[in-house]
Amino acid sequence: MVHITLPDGSQREFPGPVSVSEVAQSIGAGLGRAALAGKVTLPGAQPRLVDTSFVIGQDASLAIVTAKDKEGLDLIRHSTAHLLAYAVKSLFPDAQVTIGPVIENGFYYDFSYKRPFTPEDLQAIEKKMAELAKKDEPVSREEWLRDDAVKFFKGIGEDYKAEIIASIPSNEPISLYREGDFIDLCRGPHVPSTGRLTVFKLMKVAGAYWRGDSKNEMLQRIYGTAWATKEEQAAYLTMLEEAEKRDHRKLGRELDLFHFQDEAPGLIFWHPKGWVIWQQVEQYMRKVYQDNGYQEVKAPQILDLSLWKKTGHWDNYAENMFTTESENRVYGLKPMNCPGHVQIFNAGLHSYRELPIRYGEFGQCHRNEPSGSLHGLMRVRGFTQDDGHIFCTEDQLQDECAAFTALLQKVYADFGFTEILYKVATRPDKRIGADEVWDKAESALMESLARTHCDFEVSPGEGAFYGPKIEYTLKDAIGRQWQCGTIQVDFSMPARLGAEYVDTDDQRRTPVMLHRAILGSLERFIGMLIENHAGAMPPWLAPEHAVVCCISEPSAEYAEEVTLSLKKQGFRVSSDLRGEKITRKIREHSMQKVPYILVVGDKERETAKVAVRGRGGADLGVMSLADFASRLRQDIDSRRDAGQAAQA
């Protein structure tokens, strides 16, 4: 007899070996039809995702995976990638398939073909995919010997696939999946049949080097998206349309905020309006430093390579570092601020009574990112972090981590973000420090989140090489997620660099070092803000608070008086005295997303008032300059967003 334990703790008994599909059918016909895979746990083993055809020959635990599960959606996307390859081979038999993984919100597959795929090709491929799905062909798993698989794929002209298989150890079984007359290498699992794949769309074609190496052939990467329901896909496509409108690179040009050029790849040219936003963000964070016990410091941009070797950066991060030489010495341009802060700490001997010591720096860093990964403000080679490091005792570790999370929540709320996702990234394979130290650090982070009542996920193996971390991820106005803040526990670097304090017994001890950032890269965070607000920055961050427009030449002098008065009160205001029609002025400044447009003519000049228009064309009426200034000050101080400001 075979006993199957289900997630609710109930058991089902079968007279002999039973497939996942048969177990699902025994629970109910509806579940049998919905089953995409199974998660099987055999005695003494880890859970394993398997096909519905997988046969269980001994007592085990089983969870049926459907499209409602995350694993089910990933399965749909992976299987749709194979369906894409099937369609391409059907239409373009000479094309060679390479790899096709699942990515966020979809999948891609790389192909080698004699000519570029066109938009018309994509339409034809998508149509063929729909035809193949409609045939509802079974997707079956086969196991081959490695050398037989290599010979087979070479024989059908699939040299890339043969190369992949040849790199697999000869004693490992090779699993292939067949649907119709298409067969592909894959570990699986896959959906039971192509008919389960009904909601998908091909998005674009891009270039990609074979195995990611620029020395190899350039392949064609076809991107697609796949979902469990049409409604989910429609919502995603709508989000993409909205994201395109909000693209910070597009808005950066239209609003005259910044630009990039080939002479400085991955580096930003900030224009006056963009630099105003930068300054507001930096000044806000500087106040956060001052109000929360941080001492602002500034460390050098370049440090001798010997220091980077001591920290472990050179062994673990050298490919991402820029170097320079002078007088037979090699220096590293800093990719991180932490070693410099340790040097500042080491400049004097500290007592336990001084701890925790919190340093903060707007530290400019450089990282040698691949040119293909650069993306506007979001991925650059030169950036500034709101970086901080806390030197504390082990006893203070919990309090410091919990206090940082609370501070971070307040800062994000001030910028308009209230939904935060928390992840604890644990030890990677490539790391420094003993396992017992990592145990202690990981435990401290998890316990600090539990203390602040934050639900969190664990991301195994995604910590930094010197310590685990909490990653704080924000959701923006259209539901996208952005990983921003982080706090990392480091027991290793302070010891490597000789950081010490004197404890209660007059003994020298190594402090714990917390690496922390709230915004992360200021450049990236500003890019997020631009996209979150679609360029219509809340008044406290806006490059200009208001523009004063005169209706005619006789009111120009009064417009200048209004502008000067508001400037003296500390507001960012300009005047538009051009001899253009007032409707054109209003339209142009509305396009620039200025929070307020003040219109003045003879009537306003005679009554010493201003006609106020808010964003979106809201007519806020005529008011005294004092009343408008009071309103604007309230908007700025309360950090209301543009929509609230216009409607208040």
C-alpha positions, -999 to +999 in steps of 0.1 A: +000+000+000+011+036-007+000+063+017-002+099+004-003+127+030-020+159+017-013+195+028-043+195+052-028+165+070-054+140+056-042+108+040-052+088+010-044+051+005-036+034-028-030-003-035+003+004-053+023+030-071+002+060-081+008+090-103+003+126-092-025+129-118-043+099-103-040+114-068-055+147-080-084+128-097-091+109-066-095+142-047-119+156-072-125+158-110-120+196-109-086+193-093-077+166-117-084+189-146-066+219-129-034+199-119-003+212-136+023+194-114+029+180-079+052+189-051+063+156-037+082+151-004+097+116+001+109+105+036+141+122+045+142+143+013+134+179+003+102+188-015+105+182-053+084+196-081+074+169-105+052+163-136+016+150-131+028+118-148+053+112-120+047+079-102+050+078-064+060+043-053+063+048-015+046+068+013+051+105+006+036+139+011+020+156-019+007+191-028-011+194-061+001+225-080-024+245-101-023+278-120-033+296-087+001+287-072+033+307-079+050+274-089+021+268-113+025+302-130+062+296-134+054+262-149+031+279-174+057+304-184+084+277-187+062+255-208+052+285-229+089+291-236+090+256-250+059+263-270+076+293-285+106+272-296+082+246-310+065+273-331+098+288-343+110+254-354+077+248-372+080+280-391+118+283-395+133+248-395+168+262-400+167+281-367+186+267-338+173+267-303+195+275-273+181+283-239+147+295-227+142+303-190+114+319-170+119+355-160+098+380-140+064+382-156+073+360-185+100+341-204+124+343-233+141+319-257+173+326-276+176+315-312+203+314-338+190+323-373+204+335-406+184+368-406+168+390-380+133+382-369+108+409-379+076+422-362+057+402-388+077+371-379+066+376-342+030+378-352+033+346-372+051+328-344+024+339-319-003+327-342+015+293-346+018+290-308-019+294-305-025+267-332-002+243-314-018+250-280-052+244-295-041+209-307-036+201-270-007+177-276+006+158-246+039+170-231+059+139-221+092+134-203+120+110-215+153+101-200+183+096-223+220+088-220+241+119-223+261+108-253+230+095-271+214+130-266+245+148-279+245+126-310+208+131-316+209+169-314+240+171-336+222+149-361+193+173-364+216+204-366+211+217-331+247+224-323+240+248-294+218+222-277+244+195-282+271+218-266+249+223-236+243+186-231+280+177-237+288+200-207+267+178-184+286+151-165+282+118-183+268+099-153+238+123-149+206+113-166+194+136-194+158+145-194+141+156-226+105+168-231+085+160-262+054+177-276+043+167-311+074+165-333+094+189-311+118+177-285+139+198-261+164+194-233+149+204-199+149+193-163+112+200-161+086+197-149+061+209-176+024+212-179+006+180-190-003+192-224+000+222-247-038+230-243-030+243-208-012+273-224-038+297-236-028+332-223+004+345-237+018+373-259+052+378-276+066+412-267+099+419-285+131+407-300+165+417-286+201+406-291+220+383-267+254+368-269+257+330-266+264+321-230+265+359-222+300+362-237+306+391-262+332+370-280+305+346-290+278+348-317+250+373-312+217+354-309+181+366-312+162+367-279+124+366-282+106+378-250+071+368-241+047+370-213+023+343-201-004+342-174-030+320-159-060+342-169-068+368-196-076+393-169-042+390-153-025+395-187-047+424-196-038+441-162-001+435-169-002+449-204-021+480-191+006+484-165+033+483-192+015+509-212+014+531-181+050+524-173+060+535-208+043+569-203+061+572-169+096+562-182+120+585-164+143+587-194+115+601-215+103+624-188+139+635-180+141+648-216+107+664-217+110+681-183+147+691-189+160+672-158+191+653-170+207+636-200+233+610-209+258+610-237+283+585-252+314+603-238+303+593-203+285+560-204+265+553-173+272+587-159+246+615-155+245+651-166+221+668-142+203+699-155+193+727-131+157+714-127+169+679-121+195+690-096+168+708-076+151+675-071+184+659-061+191+687-036+157+683-020+162+646-016+197+650-002+187+678+022+158+657+035+181+628+042+207+650+058+180+661+083+172+624+089+209+619+097+209+648+121+176+638+139+186+602+144+221+603+159+242+601+127+274+620+123+280+629+086+314+621+073+333+621+040+358+595+029+382+595-001+371+584-036+402+562-042+420+539-018+451+518-022+444+484-036+459+468-004+430+480+016+405+465-009+423+432-006+421+433+032+383+439+031+378+410+006+364+433-021+393+426-045+388+388-043+350+390-045+342+421-065+373+430-086+354+427-120+331+455-109+358+479-098+376+507-117+413+511-109+439+538-115+477+541-110+500+568-097+537+566-087+538+528-090+508+523-067+474+509-078+443+524-064+407+513-065+379+538-072+355+529-044+324+508-053+313+510-017+318+534+013+323+509+041+362+506+042+365+544+044+341+546+074+361+519+092+392+541+087+374+570+103+363+548+132+399+536+136+413+571+138+407+570+176+402+545+203+365+542+214+350+531+247+319+509+248+302+540+263+304+557+229+287+529+211+267+528+190+285+552+167+266+560+135+283+575+105+264+587+074+278+598+041+264+609+007+291+587-008+298+588-045+307+553-058+316+539-091+310+503-104+321+489-137+287+477-148+284+460-182+273+485-209+244+463-218+230+465-183+230+504-181+194+518-178+189+555-173+191+565-137+182+529-126+215+513-135+246+536-138+283+534-133+286+565-110+261+570-082+257+584-047+243+564-018+227+577+014+252+553+030+256+548+067+275+524+090+267+517+126+294+504+149+279+487+179+282+458+204+264+425+199+240+434+227+230+466+208+225+447+175+188+440+179+178+475+190+198+491+161+182+468+135+147+474+148+152+512+151+165+513+115+134+495+102+111+520+120+131+549+106+131+536+071+093+531+073+088+568+082+111+580+054+094+560+028+060+573+040+072+609+036+081+600+000+047+585-006+055+548-002+035+529+024+037+493+011+070+476+019+081+441+013+108+426+036+133+399+026+162+384+045+190+375+022+212+347+036+247+335+031+259+331-005+283+303-016+311+329-022+316+345+012+340+354+040+336+345+077+329+314+097+295+297+096+288+303+133+292+341+126+268+339+098+243+320+120+245+348+145+241+375+119+211+359+101+194+352+134+198+389+145+181+402+113+152+378+115+146+385+151+147+423+146+119+421+119+099+398+142+102+425+169+089+452+146+060+429+135+071+427+099+063+397+078+093+387+058+105+362+032+139+345+032+160+346+000+186+318+004+221+326-009+214+362-018+233+379+009+265+400+004+298+382+005+306+397+040+272+393+056+234+387+054+210+416+048+174+427+050+162+440+017+133+466+017+112+466-015+087+493-023+055+492-045+049+522-067+017+538-080+012+512-107+022+481-087+058+477-097+084+466-071+116+484-064+143+471-040+158+502-023+169+501+014+191+475+030+207+467+063+236+442+065+252+427+095+290+423+092+312+406+118+341+402+094+352+435+079+357+453+112+381+425+123+399+424+089+405+462+092+414+462+129+384+481+143+383+479+181+366+494+211+374+490+248+347+470+267+336+471+304+366+450+314+391+473+296+396+446+270+397+454+233+369+440+213+358+441+177+325+459+171+297+447+149+293+468+118+259+474+102+259+486+066+227+505+060+210+526+033+175+538+031+172+552-004+201+532-017+213+550-049+199+585-049+200+584-087+179+553-088+155+566-061+149+598-080+142+577-111+117+558-091+101+590-078+098+605-113+081+573-125+059+569-094+046+605-098+047+604-137+069+635-135+044+655-115+065+657-084+048+667-051+054+704-043+082+698-018+102+680-044+092+699-076+119+719-094+094+748-094+066+754-070+048+779-092+050+800-124+035+835-125+020+843-159+009+878-169-021+881-192-008+912-209+022+937-208+005+961-183+004+933-157+040+922-163+054+944-135+029+930-110+038+895-121+074+902-113+064+917-079+045+885-071+074+863-082+099+883-061+077+882-030+073+844-032+110+839-038+118+860-007+096+836+013+118+807+001+096+793-027+109+782-060+090+805-084+096+820-119+076+844-140+065+841-177+064+876-191+063+866-228+039+883-251+022+849-258-015+842-253-023+832-217-038+799-229-005+789-245+015+798-214-009+777-192-006+748-216+032+749-218+036+751-180+010+724-175+031+702-198+061+709-175+039+696-146+044+727-124+023+723-093+007+758-095+002+784-122-006+819-110-024+841-136-023+878-131-040+905-152-054+940-147-081+928-123-056+908-101-031+937-101-058+962-090-070+939-061-035+926-052-046+890-058-037+860-079-058+835-099-046+801-090-046+769-112-036+736-098-023+705-117-048+689-141-064+723-149-080+726-115-094+762-110-087+771-074-100+806-076-087+840-069-069+845-036-045+869-018-008+863-022-006+857+016-033+830+013-016+813-016+017+814+002+001+798+033-014+771+011+018+764-006+038+763+026+013+738+040+016+716+009+054+716+012+055+710+050+030+682+049+046+667+018+012+662+002+014+649-034+004+668-064-031+654-065-039+662-029-024+697-033-046+705-062-078+693-046-072+707-011 
